[in-house]
């Protein structure tokens, strides 16, 4: 029993440490996931609390991992472990059955699990948690009770500070597809395949067709079959497939931006109403200087055309504004606004608006470098 209890303790410690870290390194990303849950469960009033809850939850999770790893205050640690796993096992069961949120985000963007995979993972963890809880009174270490609490408190305080730093700047480790070095277009693209599934009204039989290779122009056939779903098969290997850039008239400009062979600045803001106006003014001046050195700049926002016009006039901005999906913009740069530098479609660097570099240093560091391979 002792061996089983210690194996269970170490396994849960590793999972909690990993899970707490990969979410805590990107607290803004985790807060978006908490917001999704609030919306799904009709708790919109709690959305302003999402970021604080994200930071505190990650610190708690990592602290429990440290407590289990070092056998600190094992009685309260075991209670916390069991309560958390009980809550999340029930929550992820409902997620798996009803799918209110497609991805629970339990490992942030580091590892993406389906809702059923998450539930099965939690079943294993709650079994381990029950074993640890059953053995909780027999764990021991050489630390005094006050020292154990002190270590736990220091760990929690340091990790909260670390998460706040990552929020105010950018995650020190980027687990998203928008990390430095990734290329945002396929070099020699092949056609994307679109598949549609139809169901026969009489027999219930389902058939999948490669579009447009199905009798969509046959009215008799269409009366007998009903559309079920569509899937896309993109054989091209590149990142940022979800990025679509349009102007206010609906013209798609994605490749114009991502295939620019020269330096390209992208300013992203998923919500202009909450974006820092002073930061936008500073970024606009930065982009004007860059334009003098031949660097193109665009701003991508998820706002209505009228709101864009009002924002531009109110802040006297000169940068060109285009539209994109707010979910994509939230992921590109964890900042509102954020700045991304591309060259030939490759992500060279990213900045939180608080870290906008001095232009002369930017020019010396980037505009004189050779084109990346």
N, C-alpha and C positions, 0 to 999 in steps of 0.2 A: 504493500500500500504506500509505503514511503517513497519508493522509486516511482510508482505511478503518479503520486501527488506532485513530485518534483518535476517530472516530465511535463505534466499538465500545466504546472506553474510556469515553466520556462517557455512552453509553446505559446500560452496565452500572453505572456510578457512580450515575446517577440512580435506577435501580431499587433498588440496594443501599441508598442513602440513604433512599429512601422506605420500603422494606420494613423496614429496621432501625428507623426512627423510629416508624412506626405500630404496630409491635409493642412497641417499647421504652417507648412512652408508656403502655402498658397491660400491664406485665409479668405481672401476675397472670392476666389473660385468656390470654396466650400460654402461661403455665405450665399452664393447664388443657388446652390443646391438646397440649402435650408429654405430659401425663399420659395423654391419650387414646391417644397412640402407644405409650407404655409398656404400657398395658393391652392394646392390640391385639396387641402383639408379645410378650406374656407376660413383661414386665420390671417387674412390680409392685415389686420391690425398689428400683427407681430412682426411684419416685414422690417420695420426700422430696427428691430433687435437682432436681425440675422447676423450681422458682422460680429457683434459682441458675443453672441451665442457661439458662433463658429470658433472664435479665438479661445473662449473659455472651455468649450467642449474638447477641442484638440489638446489643450493643456491638461485637462482632467484625464483624457485617454492616455496621453504620454506619461503622466504622473503615476497612473495605475500600473502602467507597464514597468516603470522604474521600481515601484513598490514591490511588485511581484518578482522582478528580477533580483533585487537585493534583499527580499524578504523583510521589507519595512512595514511595520504596523499591519501585519497580515490579517488580523481580524476585520478592521474596517476596510482594508483593501479587498478582502474576499467578499464582503457585503457589497461594496461598490461594483465589483466585477459581476457578481450574480445579478444585481439589480439592473445594471446596464445591459447585460446579455439577455435578460428576460424581456426587457422593454424592446430592444432592437430585434429580437427573434420574432416577437409578435408583430412589430411594425413591418418587418421585411416579409412576413408571411402574407400580410394584406397587400404589400407591394407586388408580390409574386402573383397573387390571385387576381387582383383588380388593376394592377399596373397604373396607379395614379401618377407615378414618377418613373420614367423609363430606366434611370440609373440612380441608385441610392447614393453613389459617391463615397462609399465607405473607404476606398483607397484613393480618393481624389482622382486625378488624371493619370496616376502612375499605373494603375491596373483597373481596367474597366470590366465589371462583371454584370451579367444579366441579373434580373431580380431573383430568379430561381437559384442561380449560382450563389448569390448573396445569402439567400435563406438557408441553403444547404451548408454553407460555410458557418453560419450562425448556429445551426444545429450541432455541428461538431464543437464549436466554441462553448456552447452552453453546457455540453456534457463535460468538457474540461473544467469549466467554471464550477460545476457542481462537485467535481472531485476535489478541486482546490478548496472550496468552501467546507466540504466535509472534513478536511484535514487541517483547517485553518489554525486550530489551537496548538498544533504540534510543530509548526514552523518556528524556527528561532534563528537569531543572529547575534553578533557581539555588540550591537549598538544599543545605547540606552534609549528609552522611549522618547525623551526630548530630542535626542540626536536624530532619531528616525523621522520625527515630525519636521525637524529643521532641514534635513536633506530633502524631504519631499517638498517643503515650501520653497526652498531655493530652486529646485528643478522646475517647479510650476512657474515661479516668477521669471526665471531665465527664459523659459519657453514662451511665455506670454510676451516678453520683450522681443524675442526673436520673431514671433508672428506679427507683432505690430510693426517691426522693422520691414518685414516682407510686404506688409500691406502698404506702408508709406513709400516704399521704393518699388521693387519688383521681387518675385520669388527668387531666392538664391539658386534654386534648382528648378528649371522649367520642364514640367512633365507634359506640356501640351504639344500639339503638332506645330506650333508657331515658335519653336525654339530657334536659337541662332544656328545658322548653317543649313537649315531646311530650304528646299527649293519649292516654289509655289506654282510651277507649271511643268508639264511633261515635255521633254525635249522633242520627241517624235511621236505625237499622240496618235492613237488608233481610235476608231469610232467607238463611242459609248453605246452599249446595248440596253434597250428598254424592253422589259418583259411585262406582259399583262396577263392576269388570270381571270377567266370567266367561268361561271357556274351555270349548268343547264337547269332551267326552271322545273322541268318535269322529272329528271332523274337525279338531280343533285350532283352529277358528275362535274368535276372541275378540270379545266385544261389551261395550260400556260402556253402563251404564244410569244414569239419574238416579234415585237412591233416593227413595221406595220404588217407583218405576215399573218393576218387573220382577217376574216371576211367582214370588216367593219362597214363596208358599203352594201352588204346584203341585208335588206330590211327584215326578211324572213328569219334569217339566222340571229340577228340582233334582238328580235322579239322573243327568241327562245333561250337566249343566253344573257346573263346579267354580269356586269363588271364586279369583280371581287377586290382585286389589289393590283398594285404595280410595283415592280422592283427594278433597280438600275444596277447594271454590271459595268463598272468602269475598270478596264484592264490596265489603265495607265497608272504608273507609279510616281506619285508626287504628293505634296502636302497642300493643305488649304483648299481641298476640293469644294468645301462648303461656301467658299467666298464668292459672292456675286456682287459686282459693283455696277450700279445703274445711275444714270442722271435723272433729273426730275421728270423727264419725258418717257422714262422706261428703257432708254437705250442701254445696252449692256457694254460696259467699258472694262470688264475684268482684265482681259488680256492686254489691253492698252497699258494698264498699270503694272501688272505682274510680269509682262514680257519686256518691259523697258530695259534695254541693255546697259543704260547708264544708272547713276544713283537715283533712287526714288524715295522720297519721304512720304510716309502715310501717317496721318494724324487720325486717330480713331476716338469716337465718343459715342457710346451706346445711348446716352441720355443727355441731350443738350440742356434740359431743364435743371439738371443737377451738376452739370459740368462747371469747372472752375473758369469763370470768364477772364480773370486776370491771367491765368495760365494760357488760355487760348490767345490772348493778345501777345504774350511773350513768344509763344510758338509761332504766331503769324509773322512777327518781326524776324524770328530765326529763319523762317521759310523764305522771306523776302531776300535776306542775305544769301541764302542758298541758291535762290533763283539767279542771282548775279553771277554765280559760279556754275550755272548750267544744270542745277539740280531741280528736278520737277517735284512739286508737292501737291498732295490732295488730302482732303479731310473726308473721312467716311463716317456717316452718322446714321442713326436709325430714327429719324424724325420726319414729320410731314414737311412738304415743301414750304408751306407758309411759315412754319416754325423756324426753318432753316433761314429763310429770307430775313425774318425778324431778328434772329440771333446775329446774323452777319452784319446787318445795318446797325444794330444796337452796339456792337463791339467794334465796328469799323474794320472788318477783316477783309483781306484781299485773296486769301487762299480759296481754291475751287472746292466746293462742297458737293459730294456725291452721297448716294444712299446705299446701305447694306443692312444685313440682318443683325438685330441687336444681340442675338446669342453668339454669333461669330465675333462681333466686335468686343463682347465681354471677354472672349477667350484670347483674342489676338494679343492684346496688351492689357494686363490687369491694372488699368488706370483709366480715369475718365476726366480729361483726355489722356491718351498715351501716344507715344511716337515710335514709329518703326522705320528703320532704314533698310531698303532693298538695293541690290544691284544685280541686274540680269536675273531677277526673280528669286535671288538667294537672300535670306534674312541675314543682314550684317550685324545689326544691333537693335536694341529696344530700350526705351526709357519711360519711366513714370514722369509725369509733368513736373514733379518736384526736382527731378534730376536732369532737366534739360541742360545739355552741356554748353559751355561757353563756345560761341561760334568759331572763334579762331582756333581753339583747341580741337573742335570737331573737324574743321577744315584740314588742319595739320595731320590729324590721326586717320581720317577716312578719305578725303578727296585726293590725296596724293598716293594712295595705295594702288597696287596693281589689281586688275579685274580678277575675282575669284574663279577658280577652275570649276 
